[in-house]
């Protein structure tokens, strides 16, 4: 597919799936074996941003469902979209009110704005790989969470 076609697919994915919470549309955007190589807001995660989400649509659906449950009024604003060959980079932000538990944090009622940067690789019109993610440290800070860096042995 052309770079412009790939950019349009990624833009629609961000708007429809992340922005509108249309999880039924995931099959149209993600390849069954899609791999997430970046940070995600994973449900039941003991720590923010575990660096790997299991591959596939089911894991992606779980992540998007958790985000939408925590921020039911979530809105997305796309900043920039760049593409070259089979890669598309998108900078966006999302804004929402913390109404449900996320990352072990009970609802605070706070409105947050989270910046995100992702690079997607597409094949045959579907997203097959993603790098990047949201600014989880910024999210935690806005929710009033205390962030303690990990210690190494």
PyMOL commands that place a pseudoatom at each C-alpha (Angstrom):
pseudoatom trace, name=CA, resn=UNK, resi=1, chain=A, elem=C, hetatm=0, pos=[0.000, 0.000, 0.000]
pseudoatom trace, name=CA, resn=UNK, resi=2, chain=A, elem=C, hetatm=0, pos=[1.080, 3.582, -0.431]
pseudoatom trace, name=CA, resn=UNK, resi=3, chain=A, elem=C, hetatm=0, pos=[2.457, 5.715, 2.394]
pseudoatom trace, name=CA, resn=UNK, resi=4, chain=A, elem=C, hetatm=0, pos=[-0.640, 7.926, 2.210]
pseudoatom trace, name=CA, resn=UNK, resi=5, chain=A, elem=C, hetatm=0, pos=[-2.953, 4.900, 2.462]
pseudoatom trace, name=CA, resn=UNK, resi=6, chain=A, elem=C, hetatm=0, pos=[-1.019, 3.655, 5.499]
pseudoatom trace, name=CA, resn=UNK, resi=7, chain=A, elem=C, hetatm=0, pos=[-1.193, 7.105, 7.126]
pseudoatom trace, name=CA, resn=UNK, resi=8, chain=A, elem=C, hetatm=0, pos=[-4.965, 7.171, 6.573]
pseudoatom trace, name=CA, resn=UNK, resi=9, chain=A, elem=C, hetatm=0, pos=[-5.331, 3.722, 8.189]
pseudoatom trace, name=CA, resn=UNK, resi=10, chain=A, elem=C, hetatm=0, pos=[-3.356, 4.766, 11.268]
pseudoatom trace, name=CA, resn=UNK, resi=11, chain=A, elem=C, hetatm=0, pos=[-5.265, 8.055, 11.561]
pseudoatom trace, name=CA, resn=UNK, resi=12, chain=A, elem=C, hetatm=0, pos=[-8.609, 6.206, 11.425]
pseudoatom trace, name=CA, resn=UNK, resi=13, chain=A, elem=C, hetatm=0, pos=[-7.344, 3.636, 13.948]
pseudoatom trace, name=CA, resn=UNK, resi=14, chain=A, elem=C, hetatm=0, pos=[-6.376, 6.361, 16.447]
pseudoatom trace, name=CA, resn=UNK, resi=15, chain=A, elem=C, hetatm=0, pos=[-9.629, 8.271, 15.927]
pseudoatom trace, name=CA, resn=UNK, resi=16, chain=A, elem=C, hetatm=0, pos=[-12.000, 5.309, 15.907]
pseudoatom trace, name=CA, resn=UNK, resi=17, chain=A, elem=C, hetatm=0, pos=[-10.482, 2.781, 18.315]
pseudoatom trace, name=CA, resn=UNK, resi=18, chain=A, elem=C, hetatm=0, pos=[-8.680, 5.013, 20.810]
pseudoatom trace, name=CA, resn=UNK, resi=19, chain=A, elem=C, hetatm=0, pos=[-10.774, 8.151, 20.432]
pseudoatom trace, name=CA, resn=UNK, resi=20, chain=A, elem=C, hetatm=0, pos=[-14.244, 6.651, 20.122]
pseudoatom trace, name=CA, resn=UNK, resi=21, chain=A, elem=C, hetatm=0, pos=[-13.639, 3.365, 21.918]
pseudoatom trace, name=CA, resn=UNK, resi=22, chain=A, elem=C, hetatm=0, pos=[-14.926, 1.294, 18.996]
pseudoatom trace, name=CA, resn=UNK, resi=23, chain=A, elem=C, hetatm=0, pos=[-13.288, -2.012, 19.928]
pseudoatom trace, name=CA, resn=UNK, resi=24, chain=A, elem=C, hetatm=0, pos=[-15.307, -3.915, 17.339]
pseudoatom trace, name=CA, resn=UNK, resi=25, chain=A, elem=C, hetatm=0, pos=[-13.253, -2.084, 14.701]
pseudoatom trace, name=CA, resn=UNK, resi=26, chain=A, elem=C, hetatm=0, pos=[-9.950, -3.596, 15.894]
pseudoatom trace, name=CA, resn=UNK, resi=27, chain=A, elem=C, hetatm=0, pos=[-10.244, -6.530, 13.496]
pseudoatom trace, name=CA, resn=UNK, resi=28, chain=A, elem=C, hetatm=0, pos=[-10.211, -4.077, 10.610]
pseudoatom trace, name=CA, resn=UNK, resi=29, chain=A, elem=C, hetatm=0, pos=[-7.015, -2.394, 11.752]
pseudoatom trace, name=CA, resn=UNK, resi=30, chain=A, elem=C, hetatm=0, pos=[-4.841, -4.937, 13.568]
pseudoatom trace, name=CA, resn=UNK, resi=31, chain=A, elem=C, hetatm=0, pos=[-3.383, -8.076, 12.062]
pseudoatom trace, name=CA, resn=UNK, resi=32, chain=A, elem=C, hetatm=0, pos=[-4.220, -11.153, 14.185]
pseudoatom trace, name=CA, resn=UNK, resi=33, chain=A, elem=C, hetatm=0, pos=[-0.543, -11.495, 15.191]
pseudoatom trace, name=CA, resn=UNK, resi=34, chain=A, elem=C, hetatm=0, pos=[0.063, -7.752, 15.771]
pseudoatom trace, name=CA, resn=UNK, resi=35, chain=A, elem=C, hetatm=0, pos=[2.925, -7.126, 18.194]
pseudoatom trace, name=CA, resn=UNK, resi=36, chain=A, elem=C, hetatm=0, pos=[3.112, -4.286, 20.726]
pseudoatom trace, name=CA, resn=UNK, resi=37, chain=A, elem=C, hetatm=0, pos=[6.707, -3.375, 21.494]
pseudoatom trace, name=CA, resn=UNK, resi=38, chain=A, elem=C, hetatm=0, pos=[5.974, -0.280, 23.547]
pseudoatom trace, name=CA, resn=UNK, resi=39, chain=A, elem=C, hetatm=0, pos=[4.391, 0.750, 26.803]
pseudoatom trace, name=CA, resn=UNK, resi=40, chain=A, elem=C, hetatm=0, pos=[0.711, 0.181, 27.427]
pseudoatom trace, name=CA, resn=UNK, resi=41, chain=A, elem=C, hetatm=0, pos=[-1.764, 0.854, 30.161]
pseudoatom trace, name=CA, resn=UNK, resi=42, chain=A, elem=C, hetatm=0, pos=[-2.334, -2.805, 31.020]
pseudoatom trace, name=CA, resn=UNK, resi=43, chain=A, elem=C, hetatm=0, pos=[-5.132, -3.894, 33.296]
pseudoatom trace, name=CA, resn=UNK, resi=44, chain=A, elem=C, hetatm=0, pos=[-4.154, -5.825, 36.406]
pseudoatom trace, name=CA, resn=UNK, resi=45, chain=A, elem=C, hetatm=0, pos=[-0.580, -4.672, 35.997]
pseudoatom trace, name=CA, resn=UNK, resi=46, chain=A, elem=C, hetatm=0, pos=[1.367, -4.247, 39.216]
pseudoatom trace, name=CA, resn=UNK, resi=47, chain=A, elem=C, hetatm=0, pos=[3.477, -1.527, 37.614]
pseudoatom trace, name=CA, resn=UNK, resi=48, chain=A, elem=C, hetatm=0, pos=[2.804, 1.115, 35.027]
pseudoatom trace, name=CA, resn=UNK, resi=49, chain=A, elem=C, hetatm=0, pos=[3.932, 0.394, 31.525]
pseudoatom trace, name=CA, resn=UNK, resi=50, chain=A, elem=C, hetatm=0, pos=[5.025, -3.184, 31.481]
pseudoatom trace, name=CA, resn=UNK, resi=51, chain=A, elem=C, hetatm=0, pos=[7.161, -3.118, 28.401]
pseudoatom trace, name=CA, resn=UNK, resi=52, chain=A, elem=C, hetatm=0, pos=[5.460, -5.944, 26.604]
pseudoatom trace, name=CA, resn=UNK, resi=53, chain=A, elem=C, hetatm=0, pos=[1.835, -6.638, 25.909]
pseudoatom trace, name=CA, resn=UNK, resi=54, chain=A, elem=C, hetatm=0, pos=[1.134, -10.124, 24.617]
pseudoatom trace, name=CA, resn=UNK, resi=55, chain=A, elem=C, hetatm=0, pos=[0.759, -10.151, 20.828]
pseudoatom trace, name=CA, resn=UNK, resi=56, chain=A, elem=C, hetatm=0, pos=[-2.587, -10.224, 19.104]
pseudoatom trace, name=CA, resn=UNK, resi=57, chain=A, elem=C, hetatm=0, pos=[-5.920, -8.478, 19.014]
pseudoatom trace, name=CA, resn=UNK, resi=58, chain=A, elem=C, hetatm=0, pos=[-7.194, -9.938, 22.292]
pseudoatom trace, name=CA, resn=UNK, resi=59, chain=A, elem=C, hetatm=0, pos=[-4.415, -8.264, 24.274]
pseudoatom trace, name=CA, resn=UNK, resi=60, chain=A, elem=C, hetatm=0, pos=[-4.983, -4.978, 22.425]
pseudoatom trace, name=CA, resn=UNK, resi=61, chain=A, elem=C, hetatm=0, pos=[-8.708, -5.198, 23.126]
pseudoatom trace, name=CA, resn=UNK, resi=62, chain=A, elem=C, hetatm=0, pos=[-7.968, -5.732, 26.832]
pseudoatom trace, name=CA, resn=UNK, resi=63, chain=A, elem=C, hetatm=0, pos=[-5.770, -2.616, 26.952]
pseudoatom trace, name=CA, resn=UNK, resi=64, chain=A, elem=C, hetatm=0, pos=[-8.244, -0.377, 25.112]
pseudoatom trace, name=CA, resn=UNK, resi=65, chain=A, elem=C, hetatm=0, pos=[-11.147, -1.678, 27.210]
pseudoatom trace, name=CA, resn=UNK, resi=66, chain=A, elem=C, hetatm=0, pos=[-9.230, -0.868, 30.429]
pseudoatom trace, name=CA, resn=UNK, resi=67, chain=A, elem=C, hetatm=0, pos=[-8.402, 2.649, 29.234]
pseudoatom trace, name=CA, resn=UNK, resi=68, chain=A, elem=C, hetatm=0, pos=[-11.992, 3.317, 28.175]
pseudoatom trace, name=CA, resn=UNK, resi=69, chain=A, elem=C, hetatm=0, pos=[-13.343, 1.978, 31.508]
pseudoatom trace, name=CA, resn=UNK, resi=70, chain=A, elem=C, hetatm=0, pos=[-10.974, 4.247, 33.442]
pseudoatom trace, name=CA, resn=UNK, resi=71, chain=A, elem=C, hetatm=0, pos=[-11.596, 7.278, 31.209]
pseudoatom trace, name=CA, resn=UNK, resi=72, chain=A, elem=C, hetatm=0, pos=[-15.092, 6.884, 29.719]
pseudoatom trace, name=CA, resn=UNK, resi=73, chain=A, elem=C, hetatm=0, pos=[-15.127, 10.421, 28.302]
pseudoatom trace, name=CA, resn=UNK, resi=74, chain=A, elem=C, hetatm=0, pos=[-11.727, 10.030, 26.613]
pseudoatom trace, name=CA, resn=UNK, resi=75, chain=A, elem=C, hetatm=0, pos=[-11.116, 12.277, 23.608]
pseudoatom trace, name=CA, resn=UNK, resi=76, chain=A, elem=C, hetatm=0, pos=[-8.161, 12.099, 21.229]
pseudoatom trace, name=CA, resn=UNK, resi=77, chain=A, elem=C, hetatm=0, pos=[-6.412, 14.922, 19.408]
pseudoatom trace, name=CA, resn=UNK, resi=78, chain=A, elem=C, hetatm=0, pos=[-4.002, 13.983, 16.643]
pseudoatom trace, name=CA, resn=UNK, resi=79, chain=A, elem=C, hetatm=0, pos=[-0.972, 16.234, 16.314]
pseudoatom trace, name=CA, resn=UNK, resi=80, chain=A, elem=C, hetatm=0, pos=[1.330, 14.931, 13.581]
pseudoatom trace, name=CA, resn=UNK, resi=81, chain=A, elem=C, hetatm=0, pos=[1.296, 11.939, 11.253]
pseudoatom trace, name=CA, resn=UNK, resi=82, chain=A, elem=C, hetatm=0, pos=[4.436, 11.054, 9.286]
pseudoatom trace, name=CA, resn=UNK, resi=83, chain=A, elem=C, hetatm=0, pos=[5.079, 8.075, 7.053]
pseudoatom trace, name=CA, resn=UNK, resi=84, chain=A, elem=C, hetatm=0, pos=[7.789, 6.374, 5.079]
pseudoatom trace, name=CA, resn=UNK, resi=85, chain=A, elem=C, hetatm=0, pos=[7.623, 3.007, 3.354]
pseudoatom trace, name=CA, resn=UNK, resi=86, chain=A, elem=C, hetatm=0, pos=[5.617, 0.704, 5.666]
pseudoatom trace, name=CA, resn=UNK, resi=87, chain=A, elem=C, hetatm=0, pos=[6.074, 2.869, 8.803]
pseudoatom trace, name=CA, resn=UNK, resi=88, chain=A, elem=C, hetatm=0, pos=[3.743, 5.548, 10.157]
pseudoatom trace, name=CA, resn=UNK, resi=89, chain=A, elem=C, hetatm=0, pos=[4.497, 7.753, 13.173]
pseudoatom trace, name=CA, resn=UNK, resi=90, chain=A, elem=C, hetatm=0, pos=[1.701, 9.558, 14.981]
pseudoatom trace, name=CA, resn=UNK, resi=91, chain=A, elem=C, hetatm=0, pos=[1.846, 12.057, 17.827]
pseudoatom trace, name=CA, resn=UNK, resi=92, chain=A, elem=C, hetatm=0, pos=[-1.411, 12.466, 19.684]
pseudoatom trace, name=CA, resn=UNK, resi=93, chain=A, elem=C, hetatm=0, pos=[-2.835, 13.314, 23.051]
pseudoatom trace, name=CA, resn=UNK, resi=94, chain=A, elem=C, hetatm=0, pos=[-5.844, 12.101, 24.927]
pseudoatom trace, name=CA, resn=UNK, resi=95, chain=A, elem=C, hetatm=0, pos=[-7.910, 13.834, 27.531]
pseudoatom trace, name=CA, resn=UNK, resi=96, chain=A, elem=C, hetatm=0, pos=[-10.289, 12.202, 29.950]
pseudoatom trace, name=CA, resn=UNK, resi=97, chain=A, elem=C, hetatm=0, pos=[-11.705, 12.132, 33.451]
pseudoatom trace, name=CA, resn=UNK, resi=98, chain=A, elem=C, hetatm=0, pos=[-10.448, 9.358, 35.739]
pseudoatom trace, name=CA, resn=UNK, resi=99, chain=A, elem=C, hetatm=0, pos=[-13.695, 7.510, 36.568]
pseudoatom trace, name=CA, resn=UNK, resi=100, chain=A, elem=C, hetatm=0, pos=[-12.487, 3.918, 36.915]
pseudoatom trace, name=CA, resn=UNK, resi=101, chain=A, elem=C, hetatm=0, pos=[-9.505, 2.067, 38.346]
pseudoatom trace, name=CA, resn=UNK, resi=102, chain=A, elem=C, hetatm=0, pos=[-6.368, 1.970, 36.275]
pseudoatom trace, name=CA, resn=UNK, resi=103, chain=A, elem=C, hetatm=0, pos=[-2.907, 0.643, 37.140]
pseudoatom trace, name=CA, resn=UNK, resi=104, chain=A, elem=C, hetatm=0, pos=[-4.200, -0.052, 40.642]
pseudoatom trace, name=CA, resn=UNK, resi=105, chain=A, elem=C, hetatm=0, pos=[-5.253, 3.571, 41.177]
pseudoatom trace, name=CA, resn=UNK, resi=106, chain=A, elem=C, hetatm=0, pos=[-8.822, 4.103, 42.351]
pseudoatom trace, name=CA, resn=UNK, resi=107, chain=A, elem=C, hetatm=0, pos=[-10.861, 6.735, 40.495]
pseudoatom trace, name=CA, resn=UNK, resi=108, chain=A, elem=C, hetatm=0, pos=[-9.816, 10.272, 41.400]
pseudoatom trace, name=CA, resn=UNK, resi=109, chain=A, elem=C, hetatm=0, pos=[-12.248, 12.313, 39.318]
pseudoatom trace, name=CA, resn=UNK, resi=110, chain=A, elem=C, hetatm=0, pos=[-9.249, 14.230, 37.934]
pseudoatom trace, name=CA, resn=UNK, resi=111, chain=A, elem=C, hetatm=0, pos=[-9.117, 15.257, 34.299]
pseudoatom trace, name=CA, resn=UNK, resi=112, chain=A, elem=C, hetatm=0, pos=[-5.807, 14.340, 32.683]
pseudoatom trace, name=CA, resn=UNK, resi=113, chain=A, elem=C, hetatm=0, pos=[-4.117, 15.082, 29.382]
pseudoatom trace, name=CA, resn=UNK, resi=114, chain=A, elem=C, hetatm=0, pos=[-1.701, 12.384, 28.245]
pseudoatom trace, name=CA, resn=UNK, resi=115, chain=A, elem=C, hetatm=0, pos=[0.766, 12.746, 25.390]
pseudoatom trace, name=CA, resn=UNK, resi=116, chain=A, elem=C, hetatm=0, pos=[1.565, 9.728, 23.217]
pseudoatom trace, name=CA, resn=UNK, resi=117, chain=A, elem=C, hetatm=0, pos=[3.953, 8.922, 20.390]
pseudoatom trace, name=CA, resn=UNK, resi=118, chain=A, elem=C, hetatm=0, pos=[3.686, 5.727, 18.374]
pseudoatom trace, name=CA, resn=UNK, resi=119, chain=A, elem=C, hetatm=0, pos=[5.332, 4.227, 15.326]
pseudoatom trace, name=CA, resn=UNK, resi=120, chain=A, elem=C, hetatm=0, pos=[3.288, 1.621, 13.468]
pseudoatom trace, name=CA, resn=UNK, resi=121, chain=A, elem=C, hetatm=0, pos=[4.430, -0.869, 10.852]
pseudoatom trace, name=CA, resn=UNK, resi=122, chain=A, elem=C, hetatm=0, pos=[1.771, -1.944, 8.400]
pseudoatom trace, name=CA, resn=UNK, resi=123, chain=A, elem=C, hetatm=0, pos=[1.494, -4.878, 6.010]
pseudoatom trace, name=CA, resn=UNK, resi=124, chain=A, elem=C, hetatm=0, pos=[-1.389, -5.495, 3.624]
pseudoatom trace, name=CA, resn=UNK, resi=125, chain=A, elem=C, hetatm=0, pos=[-3.389, -2.627, 5.109]
pseudoatom trace, name=CA, resn=UNK, resi=126, chain=A, elem=C, hetatm=0, pos=[-3.157, -3.821, 8.729]
pseudoatom trace, name=CA, resn=UNK, resi=127, chain=A, elem=C, hetatm=0, pos=[-1.048, -2.780, 11.699]
pseudoatom trace, name=CA, resn=UNK, resi=128, chain=A, elem=C, hetatm=0, pos=[1.434, -5.563, 12.446]
pseudoatom trace, name=CA, resn=UNK, resi=129, chain=A, elem=C, hetatm=0, pos=[3.780, -3.850, 14.898]
pseudoatom trace, name=CA, resn=UNK, resi=130, chain=A, elem=C, hetatm=0, pos=[3.816, -0.831, 17.242]
pseudoatom trace, name=CA, resn=UNK, resi=131, chain=A, elem=C, hetatm=0, pos=[6.557, 0.965, 19.175]
pseudoatom trace, name=CA, resn=UNK, resi=132, chain=A, elem=C, hetatm=0, pos=[6.090, 3.828, 21.610]
pseudoatom trace, name=CA, resn=UNK, resi=133, chain=A, elem=C, hetatm=0, pos=[3.125, 4.581, 23.794]
pseudoatom trace, name=CA, resn=UNK, resi=134, chain=A, elem=C, hetatm=0, pos=[1.628, 7.094, 26.179]
pseudoatom trace, name=CA, resn=UNK, resi=135, chain=A, elem=C, hetatm=0, pos=[3.517, 9.154, 28.742]
pseudoatom trace, name=CA, resn=UNK, resi=136, chain=A, elem=C, hetatm=0, pos=[2.648, 6.886, 31.671]
pseudoatom trace, name=CA, resn=UNK, resi=137, chain=A, elem=C, hetatm=0, pos=[4.839, 8.804, 34.104]
pseudoatom trace, name=CA, resn=UNK, resi=138, chain=A, elem=C, hetatm=0, pos=[2.897, 11.969, 33.246]
pseudoatom trace, name=CA, resn=UNK, resi=139, chain=A, elem=C, hetatm=0, pos=[-0.390, 10.123, 33.683]
pseudoatom trace, name=CA, resn=UNK, resi=140, chain=A, elem=C, hetatm=0, pos=[0.610, 8.805, 37.106]
pseudoatom trace, name=CA, resn=UNK, resi=141, chain=A, elem=C, hetatm=0, pos=[1.823, 12.242, 38.194]
pseudoatom trace, name=CA, resn=UNK, resi=142, chain=A, elem=C, hetatm=0, pos=[-1.492, 13.848, 37.146]
pseudoatom trace, name=CA, resn=UNK, resi=143, chain=A, elem=C, hetatm=0, pos=[-3.400, 11.210, 39.114]
pseudoatom trace, name=CA, resn=UNK, resi=144, chain=A, elem=C, hetatm=0, pos=[-1.322, 11.986, 42.205]
pseudoatom trace, name=CA, resn=UNK, resi=145, chain=A, elem=C, hetatm=0, pos=[0.464, 8.652, 42.284]
pseudoatom trace, name=CA, resn=UNK, resi=146, chain=A, elem=C, hetatm=0, pos=[3.897, 8.377, 43.816]
pseudoatom trace, name=CA, resn=UNK, resi=147, chain=A, elem=C, hetatm=0, pos=[6.374, 7.027, 41.314]
pseudoatom trace, name=CA, resn=UNK, resi=148, chain=A, elem=C, hetatm=0, pos=[9.339, 5.188, 42.783]
pseudoatom trace, name=CA, resn=UNK, resi=149, chain=A, elem=C, hetatm=0, pos=[12.105, 4.191, 40.378]
pseudoatom trace, name=CA, resn=UNK, resi=150, chain=A, elem=C, hetatm=0, pos=[12.972, 0.497, 40.455]
pseudoatom trace, name=CA, resn=UNK, resi=151, chain=A, elem=C, hetatm=0, pos=[16.087, -0.585, 42.290]
pseudoatom trace, name=CA, resn=UNK, resi=152, chain=A, elem=C, hetatm=0, pos=[18.561, -2.867, 40.620]
pseudoatom trace, name=CA, resn=UNK, resi=153, chain=A, elem=C, hetatm=0, pos=[20.537, -5.539, 42.447]
for i in range(1, 153): cmd.bond("trace and resi %d" % i, "trace and resi %d" % (i + 1))
show_as sticks, trace
zoom trace
